[in-house]
Amino acid sequence: MALDLFAGIPVTDYAAALPWYEKFFGGQPSFLPNDIEAVWEVAEHRYVYIVQDPKRAGSALVLSFVDDLDDRVADIARRGIEPAGHETYGGATKVIYRDADGNEISLGGGSG
């Protein structure tokens, strides 16, 4: 069985949100399905997308576990985005980022 996963993040203003997400993901979207949506492939067959949907904006919760958490956090910081917070659960760390709408996009891993 083939499986593709799409995690959606509603934003108030697509044009205003796009530059932040390009910084966060470190590049241009993988593809643009239409004028109010951008999609990044974050791993094979795993996608995160933003879509202009003002009524739902600010409610997304997206968490990706990575094996190189410290490196990714450092790369994102070099691109000008700092974490909004950190949480620790046993031996795992969650690094939390928030976009201008308040959507939570987090990275998790074994350190941080």
Residue pairs with C-beta under 8 A, 6 or more apart in sequence:
2 45
3 45
4 45
4 46
4 47
5 45
5 46
5 47
6 39
6 47
6 48
6 49
7 47
7 48
7 49
7 60
7 62
8 48
8 49
8 50
8 51
8 60
9 48
9 49
9 50
9 51
9 60
9 62
9 99
9 103
9 105
10 50
10 51
10 52
10 53
10 54
10 55
10 56
10 57
10 58
10 59
10 60
10 101
10 103
11 17
11 50
11 51
11 52
11 53
11 57
11 99
11 100
11 101
11 103
12 52
12 54
12 57
12 58
12 100
12 101
13 52
13 54
14 35
14 36
14 37
14 38
14 50
14 51
14 52
16 100
17 50
17 52
17 99
17 100
17 101
18 29
18 38
18 50
20 81
20 99
20 100
21 29
21 38
21 40
21 50
21 99
22 28
22 29
23 76
23 79
23 80
23 81
24 76
24 79
24 81
24 97
24 99
24 105
25 40
25 42
25 48
26 75
26 76
26 79
27 40
29 38
29 39
29 40
30 39
30 40
30 41
30 47
31 39
32 38
32 39
33 39
33 49
36 51
36 52
37 49
37 50
37 51
37 52
38 49
38 50
39 47
39 48
39 49
40 47
40 48
40 49
41 47
42 48
42 64
48 62
48 64
48 105
57 101
57 102
57 103
58 101
58 102
58 103
59 103
60 103
60 104
60 105
61 103
61 104
61 106
62 103
62 104
62 105
62 106
63 94
63 106
63 107
63 108
64 106
64 107
64 108
65 92
65 107
65 108
65 109
66 72
66 107
66 108
66 109
67 109
67 110
68 109
69 93
69 95
69 107
69 108
69 109
69 110
69 111
69 112
70 109
70 111
70 112
72 107
73 83
73 95
73 107
73 112
76 97
81 97
83 95
83 96
83 97
84 96
84 97
84 98
84 104
85 95
85 96
86 93
86 94
86 95
86 96
86 112
87 93
87 94
87 96
88 94
88 112
91 110
92 108
92 109
92 110
93 108
93 109
93 110
93 111
93 112
94 106
94 107
94 108
94 112
95 106
95 107
95 108
95 112
96 104
96 105
96 106
97 104
97 105
97 106
97 107
98 104
98 105
99 105
